[in-house]
Amino acid sequence: MYMPQCHPSLMYQSVGSIQSTMTTPLQSPTFSLDSPHYPDSFSNGGGKDEKKKCRRYKTPSPQLLRMRRSAANERERKRMNTLNVAYDELREVLPEIDSGKKLSKFETLQMAQKYIECLAQILKQDSKSDNLKNKSG
């Protein structure tokens, strides 16, 4: 018989043409709830009939939520402050185009990228000229 979209852990066994059985890993004789393949929450505690109490999720108090939110806000402020300081330091290193105009963050990154490309090109030209001097000299 055909069983559509059967989970791979289910084993379909055909017994004769009329009767069929389906076993799951839990029903299989090779697996038991006390085996290391299953977490302790599935086992019955090694034969003990103790019921484990389910803990309900306790909603945090509004004071705790407010404290967590203010701590997260403080971390975000510190992160943005360090990022802004880094942008200011980068602006100091870049050559000025328009005096008096502060570049935006995006403009600063674009300018830094172009500046690095120009410096790399200068270094390539210098190394080529040094190679020519060494060969001719």
SULURZI-V299489 format. One record per residue. N is the residue number from 0. RES is the residue in one small letter. D_CENTER is the distance of its C-alpha to the mean C-alpha in Angstrom with 2 decimals. Layout:
<<N,RES,D_CENTER> <N,RES,D_CENTER>>
This chain:
<<0,m,44.19> <1,y,41.01> <2,m,38.07> <3,p,35.66> <4,q,31.88> <5,c,32.23> <6,h,29.23> <7,p,29.15> <8,s,29.66> <9,l,32.90> <10,m,35.92> <11,y,38.71> <12,q,42.09> <13,s,45.27> <14,v,48.42> <15,g,51.48> <16,s,51.74> <17,i,51.92> <18,q,49.67> <19,s,45.94> <20,t,43.51> <21,m,39.79> <22,t,38.07> <23,t,34.58> <24,p,33.00> <25,l,34.10> <26,q,37.67> <27,s,37.76> <28,p,40.02> <29,t,37.60> <30,f,34.98> <31,s,35.69> <32,l,33.80> <33,d,34.51> <34,s,32.99> <35,p,29.89> <36,h,28.08> <37,y,27.67> <38,p,26.20> <39,d,28.84> <40,s,28.39> <41,f,30.08> <42,s,32.96> <43,n,36.03> <44,g,36.01> <45,g,38.26> <46,g,41.08> <47,k,41.02> <48,d,41.44> <49,e,39.35> <50,k,37.35> <51,k,34.05> <52,k,33.69> <53,c,30.74> <54,r,29.24> <55,r,28.76> <56,y,25.88> <57,k,27.55> <58,t,26.73> <59,p,26.27> <60,s,29.25> <61,p,29.33> <62,q,29.94> <63,l,26.80> <64,l,24.73> <65,r,26.50> <66,m,25.88> <67,r,22.11> <68,r,22.04> <69,s,24.25> <70,a,22.15> <71,a,19.01> <72,n,21.34> <73,e,22.67> <74,r,19.34> <75,e,18.70> <76,r,22.30> <77,k,21.96> <78,r,18.89> <79,m,20.84> <80,n,23.96> <81,t,22.63> <82,l,21.30> <83,n,24.77> <84,v,26.54> <85,a,24.74> <86,y,25.85> <87,d,29.34> <88,e,29.55> <89,l,28.53> <90,r,31.22> <91,e,33.77> <92,v,33.20> <93,l,33.45> <94,p,36.99> <95,e,38.29> <96,i,39.32> <97,d,40.51> <98,s,41.73> <99,g,41.07> <100,k,38.17> <101,k,34.72> <102,l,32.11> <103,s,29.18> <104,k,25.63> <105,f,25.39> <106,e,28.86> <107,t,28.09> <108,l,25.20> <109,q,27.47> <110,m,30.35> <111,a,28.42> <112,q,27.36> <113,k,30.99> <114,y,32.34> <115,i,30.30> <116,e,31.51> <117,c,35.07> <118,l,34.91> <119,a,33.64> <120,q,36.50> <121,i,38.98> <122,l,37.89> <123,k,38.35> <124,q,41.77> <125,d,42.78> <126,s,41.88> <127,k,43.89> <128,s,46.84> <129,d,46.71> <130,n,46.80> <131,l,49.80> <132,k,51.60> <133,n,51.10> <134,k,52.43> <135,s,55.44> <136,g,56.28>>
